[in-house]
Amino acid sequence: AYYCFCTPDRLEQLRKDQEAAKQPTGYDRLCLGLSGSEVESRLKDGVPAVIRFKTPDTGETTFYDEVRGEITFENALLDDFVILKSDGYPTYHFASVVDDHLMEITHVIRGEEWISSTPKHVLLYEAFSWELPKFAHTTSILGTDKTRLSKRHGAVRFLEYREKGFLPEAMVNFMALLGWSPGEDRELFTVEELIERFSLEGIVRNPAIFDLEKLEWMNGVYIRQADLDRITDLCIPFLQKSHLLSDNVSEQERAYVREVVRLERDRLKFLAQICEIADFFFLAELNYDEHGVRKWLHREYVRELLRKLLPALRELPQWTPETIESTIRSVGEELGLGGGEVIHPIRMATTGRTAGPGLFETLYVLGRDRVISRLTCTLDLLIRERL
């Protein structure tokens, strides 16, 4: 190693000259020829200096990569890199090697962008006569279009996935399979299974693909497999944030949310979606889908259907999915209507939606009072031609 007193301006000009001459960029070792007395004099005068590592002039530096095999660099192409900055702080290259050695690190696993820096680290280990750790450089992560990962591919702050309601076990599972193969045709693993199966031999060389759709699918699987009470408690803060639930949730309200989650969780890709797909369970006034209104509620028979259905539902002795279905189908048959002609208008009238979980289960969870109120409101709006 040796002191270097070259200013940033000189180094910048050197780089420009080398680029103009189409030469490899790098330090030209101007300060390597300084005598000991010259170095001492400049240091005494307070001239800012860095310390550079003198790389070998000839030969090659070779290391074994656990993923890619043997990798060799020509020493002549390696720059005399800085190991101690002018403020006295070590550079990353120097500090990481010293720290890894003192921490007795046996494996250095990092991204492939560090491959070009590894010969510098190898030379430092050799200069200290330290044993080399094992190196493994993992592949890059690309978007589904095989380009560098960006926000349009779903690359956001990691915490944003938690804020949207991605479960930790789904994220661990998904991330573990980016650039690593378990060697079997299977995609869902517990943390314990991942630990048991992991080996460096499973790291692949080809770039990993960050597929947001796959992550959402995997998260949906974990949501469906998780304990219902756990998912209920995780959904409550999202509903509160959207002002669909009060800040202080009663036991009765929590029981209602649990039933809503039970119905809707098969459609959830992440927990925050509960506010979008199930808001009608909590709204005081429905937001009717305009297309659905035109398609289903503007039919001539709908007013009569609602008029006959309202007293039938009011008089039901038991409010169960089975009795609700039997009553609705009976009224439909009385009017000579098919199943779809009855179900779709009633879904629109009670949820404002054209699709959702099973209608009869939905009406059961909504409860008799909400259903009667919404059917009455829809009928009134139709009579007054407000829909």
C-alpha positions in Angstrom: 0.0 0.0 0.0 1.1 3.6 -0.6 0.1 7.2 0.0 -1.6 9.1 -2.8 -1.9 12.9 -2.8 -3.6 13.4 -6.1 -6.5 15.8 -6.0 -10.0 15.0 -7.2 -9.5 17.5 -10.0 -6.4 15.6 -11.2 -8.1 12.3 -11.0 -11.1 13.5 -12.9 -8.9 14.9 -15.7 -7.0 11.7 -15.8 -10.2 9.7 -16.3 -11.3 12.1 -19.1 -7.9 11.8 -20.9 -8.0 8.0 -20.6 -11.5 7.9 -22.0 -10.6 10.2 -24.9 -7.7 8.0 -25.7 -9.9 4.9 -25.4 -7.8 3.5 -22.7 -8.9 1.6 -19.6 -9.6 4.0 -16.8 -7.7 3.7 -13.6 -5.1 5.4 -11.4 -1.7 5.9 -13.2 0.4 5.4 -10.0 1.8 8.9 -10.1 2.3 8.9 -6.3 3.8 5.4 -6.2 7.2 6.9 -7.2 7.3 9.4 -4.4 10.3 8.9 -2.0 9.8 8.3 1.7 11.0 11.8 2.5 8.6 13.4 0.0 5.7 11.5 1.5 6.7 12.5 5.0 7.1 16.1 4.0 3.6 16.3 2.4 2.0 14.6 5.4 3.8 17.0 7.7 2.4 19.9 5.6 -1.1 18.5 6.0 -1.6 17.7 2.3 -4.7 15.5 2.0 -3.9 11.9 1.2 -5.5 8.5 0.7 -3.9 5.1 1.0 -4.0 2.9 -2.1 -3.5 -0.8 -2.4 -0.8 -1.7 -4.9 -2.2 -4.5 -7.1 0.2 -6.9 -8.8 1.5 -5.8 -12.2 1.3 -9.2 -13.8 -0.4 -12.5 -13.4 -4.0 -13.4 -12.6 -6.3 -13.4 -9.5 -8.6 -16.4 -9.4 -11.3 -17.4 -6.9 -13.9 -20.1 -6.9 -17.5 -19.0 -6.9 -19.9 -21.5 -5.4 -22.6 -20.6 -8.0 -20.5 -19.9 -11.1 -17.3 -21.9 -10.6 -13.8 -20.6 -11.1 -13.6 -16.9 -12.1 -10.3 -15.3 -13.2 -9.3 -11.6 -13.6 -6.1 -10.3 -15.1 -4.2 -8.3 -12.5 -3.0 -5.7 -15.1 -6.7 -4.6 -15.5 -7.2 -4.1 -11.8 -6.8 -0.6 -10.4 -4.8 0.5 -7.4 -7.9 1.0 -5.3 -8.2 3.2 -2.3 -8.4 1.4 1.1 -8.2 4.4 3.4 -9.8 7.7 2.6 -8.4 11.2 3.3 -10.7 11.6 6.4 -9.1 8.5 7.9 -12.1 6.2 7.3 -11.6 2.9 5.5 -13.4 2.2 2.2 -16.0 -0.5 2.0 -13.6 -2.9 0.3 -11.0 -2.7 3.1 -13.5 -2.5 6.0 -15.6 -5.4 4.8 -12.6 -7.8 4.4 -11.3 -6.9 7.8 -14.7 -7.1 9.4 -15.6 -10.5 7.8 -12.3 -11.9 8.9 -12.6 -10.7 12.5 -16.2 -12.0 12.6 -15.0 -15.3 11.3 -17.4 -15.2 8.3 -17.1 -18.4 6.4 -19.4 -17.6 3.4 -19.8 -14.3 1.6 -23.1 -14.5 -0.3 -24.1 -11.4 -2.3 -25.4 -10.1 -5.6 -23.6 -10.7 -8.9 -22.8 -7.0 -9.2 -20.0 -7.6 -6.6 -18.2 -10.1 -8.8 -15.9 -7.4 -10.2 -15.0 -6.3 -6.7 -14.1 -9.8 -5.5 -10.5 -9.9 -6.9 -9.8 -6.8 -4.8 -11.1 -8.6 -1.7 -9.1 -11.7 -2.6 -5.9 -9.7 -2.9 -6.5 -8.1 0.5 -7.1 -11.5 2.1 -3.8 -12.7 0.6 -1.9 -9.6 1.7 -3.0 -10.3 5.3 -2.3 -14.0 4.8 -5.9 -14.8 5.9 -7.9 -17.8 4.8 -10.4 -17.0 2.1 -14.1 -17.4 2.8 -16.4 -19.1 0.3 -17.9 -16.7 -2.2 -21.3 -17.1 -3.8 -22.8 -14.4 -6.1 -26.5 -14.6 -6.6 -28.3 -13.7 -9.8 -30.0 -10.3 -10.5 -33.7 -9.9 -10.1 -35.6 -8.7 -13.2 -39.1 -7.8 -14.1 -41.4 -10.0 -16.1 -40.3 -8.2 -19.2 -36.7 -9.2 -18.5 -35.6 -5.6 -17.8 -34.2 -4.1 -14.6 -36.6 -4.2 -11.7 -38.5 -0.9 -11.2 -41.7 0.4 -9.6 -43.8 -0.7 -12.6 -42.8 -4.3 -11.8 -43.9 -4.0 -8.2 -40.5 -3.0 -6.8 -41.4 -0.7 -4.0 -40.3 -0.2 -0.4 -40.4 -3.6 1.3 -42.6 -2.2 4.1 -45.2 -1.3 1.5 -46.0 -5.0 1.1 -46.7 -5.2 4.8 -48.8 -2.0 4.5 -50.9 -3.6 1.8 -51.4 -6.8 3.8 -48.9 -9.3 2.4 -48.3 -12.0 5.0 -44.8 -12.5 6.3 -44.8 -16.2 5.5 -45.8 -15.5 1.9 -43.1 -12.9 1.4 -40.4 -15.3 2.9 -41.6 -18.1 0.6 -41.7 -15.9 -2.5 -38.3 -14.2 -1.9 -36.6 -17.5 -1.1 -37.5 -18.8 -4.5 -36.1 -15.8 -6.4 -32.8 -17.2 -7.8 -32.9 -20.4 -5.8 -34.5 -23.8 -6.7 -35.4 -26.4 -4.1 -35.0 -29.1 -6.8 -38.6 -30.2 -6.7 -41.8 -29.3 -8.5 -43.3 -27.4 -5.6 -43.7 -23.7 -4.7 -45.2 -23.5 -1.2 -42.7 -24.0 1.7 -42.7 -23.2 5.4 -39.7 -21.4 6.8 -38.5 -24.7 8.4 -38.8 -26.5 5.1 -36.8 -23.8 3.4 -34.0 -24.0 6.0 -33.9 -27.7 5.7 -33.7 -27.7 1.9 -31.5 -24.7 1.3 -28.1 -25.3 -0.3 -25.7 -23.1 -2.4 -26.0 -25.7 -5.1 -29.6 -24.7 -5.6 -28.8 -21.1 -6.5 -29.4 -20.6 -10.2 -27.3 -18.6 -12.6 -30.1 -17.2 -14.7 -31.7 -13.9 -13.6 -34.6 -14.3 -11.3 -38.0 -12.9 -12.3 -40.0 -10.8 -9.9 -43.6 -11.6 -10.8 -46.1 -9.6 -8.8 -49.0 -11.7 -10.0 -47.2 -14.8 -8.6 -46.6 -13.1 -5.3 -50.3 -12.1 -5.1 -51.3 -15.6 -5.9 -49.0 -17.1 -3.3 -50.2 -14.6 -0.7 -53.8 -15.5 -1.5 -53.0 -19.1 -0.9 -51.5 -18.3 2.5 -54.5 -16.1 3.4 -56.9 -19.0 2.6 -54.8 -21.4 4.7 -54.3 -19.1 7.7 -56.4 -19.2 10.8 -59.7 -17.3 10.2 -59.4 -15.4 13.5 -55.8 -14.3 12.7 -56.9 -13.0 9.2 -59.9 -11.2 10.8 -57.7 -9.4 13.3 -55.3 -8.4 10.5 -58.1 -7.1 8.3 -59.6 -4.9 11.1 -57.0 -2.1 10.9 -57.5 -1.8 7.1 -61.2 -1.4 7.6 -60.7 1.1 10.3 -58.3 3.1 8.1 -60.9 3.2 5.4 -63.5 4.4 8.0 -65.6 1.3 7.5 -65.2 0.3 11.1 -65.0 2.4 14.3 -61.8 2.7 16.2 -63.1 0.7 19.2 -64.4 -2.5 17.7 -67.0 -4.3 19.9 -67.2 -8.1 20.1 -70.3 -8.0 18.1 -68.6 -6.0 15.3 -65.6 -8.3 15.4 -67.9 -11.3 15.0 -69.5 -9.6 12.0 -66.1 -8.8 10.4 -65.1 -12.5 11.0 -68.1 -13.6 8.9 -67.3 -11.1 6.2 -63.7 -12.3 6.0 -64.9 -15.9 6.0 -67.0 -15.1 2.9 -64.5 -12.9 1.1 -61.0 -14.3 1.8 -61.1 -16.7 -1.2 -61.0 -13.5 -3.3 -58.3 -11.7 -1.4 -54.8 -11.4 -2.9 -53.7 -9.1 -0.1 -55.5 -7.9 3.0 -56.0 -4.3 2.0 -58.4 -5.5 -0.7 -61.0 -6.3 2.0 -61.9 -2.6 1.9 -62.5 -2.7 -1.9 -64.3 -5.9 -2.4 -66.3 -6.0 0.9 -67.1 -2.4 1.6 -70.8 -3.0 0.9 -71.0 -5.0 4.1 -70.3 -1.9 6.1 -71.6 1.1 4.1 -74.7 2.9 5.3 -75.5 3.8 1.7 -74.7 1.6 -1.3 -72.6 2.7 -4.3 -74.5 1.1 -7.1 -72.6 -0.2 -10.1 -74.1 1.9 -13.0 -73.8 -0.9 -15.6 -75.4 -3.4 -13.2 -78.3 -1.0 -12.5 -79.0 -0.7 -16.2 -78.7 -4.4 -16.9 -80.6 -5.8 -13.9 -82.6 -3.2 -12.0 -84.2 -1.5 -15.0 -86.1 -4.7 -16.0 -89.8 -4.5 -15.9 -90.4 -7.3 -13.4 -87.9 -6.1 -10.7 -90.3 -3.8 -8.9 -92.8 -6.6 -8.5 -90.1 -9.0 -7.5 -89.0 -6.7 -4.7 -92.6 -6.0 -3.6 -93.3 -9.7 -3.2 -89.9 -10.5 -1.7 -89.9 -8.0 1.1 -92.8 -9.4 3.2 -91.6 -12.9 2.5 -88.2 -12.2 4.0 -89.7 -10.2 6.9 -91.8 -13.2 7.9 -89.1 -15.8 7.7 -89.1 -17.7 11.1 -85.4 -18.4 10.8 -82.7 -16.3 9.0 -80.4 -18.9 7.5 -78.8 -19.3 4.0 -81.1 -22.2 3.3 -84.4 -20.5 4.3 -83.3 -17.3 2.4 -82.6 -19.3 -0.7 -85.9 -21.2 -0.5 -87.9 -18.0 -0.1 -86.2 -16.2 -2.9 -86.5 -19.1 -5.3 -90.1 -19.5 -4.4 -91.0 -15.9 -5.1 -89.1 -16.1 -8.4 -91.0 -19.2 -9.4 -94.3 -17.5 -8.5 -93.4 -14.8 -11.0 -92.2 -17.2 -13.6 -88.6 -16.1 -13.3 -85.5 -18.1 -13.7 -82.7 -18.3 -11.1 -80.5 -15.7 -12.7 -83.4 -13.3 -13.3 -83.9 -13.3 -9.6 -80.4 -13.6 -8.1 -78.7 -10.8 -10.1 -81.3 -8.0 -9.4 -81.3 -9.0 -5.7 -77.5 -8.9 -5.5 -77.5 -5.5 -7.1 -80.2 -4.3 -4.7 -78.5 -5.5 -1.6 -74.8 -5.0 -2.4 -74.6 -2.6 -5.4 -72.4 -5.1 -7.1 -72.7 -7.5 -10.0 -70.5 -10.1 -8.5 -69.4 -11.4 -5.1 -69.6 -14.4 -2.9 -72.7 -16.6 -2.9 -75.8 -14.5 -2.7 -77.6 -16.5 0.0 -74.5 -16.6 2.3 -74.0 -12.9 1.6 -77.6 -12.0 2.6 -77.3 -14.2 5.7 -74.1 -12.3 6.8 -75.6 -8.9 6.0 -78.5 -9.8 8.4 -82.2 -9.4 8.0 -82.4 -5.7 9.0 -79.8 -4.6 6.5 -81.3 -6.7 3.7 -84.8 -5.5 4.3 -83.6 -1.9 4.5 -81.6 -2.1 1.3 -84.3 -3.9 -0.7 -86.8 -1.2 0.5 -84.4 1.6 -0.4 -83.8 0.2 -3.9 -87.5 -0.3 -4.5 -88.2 3.3 -3.4 -85.4 4.6 -5.7 -86.8 2.6 -8.6 -90.4 3.9 -8.0 -89.1 7.5 -7.9 -86.9 6.8 -10.9 -83.8 7.8 -9.0 -81.8 4.8 -10.2 
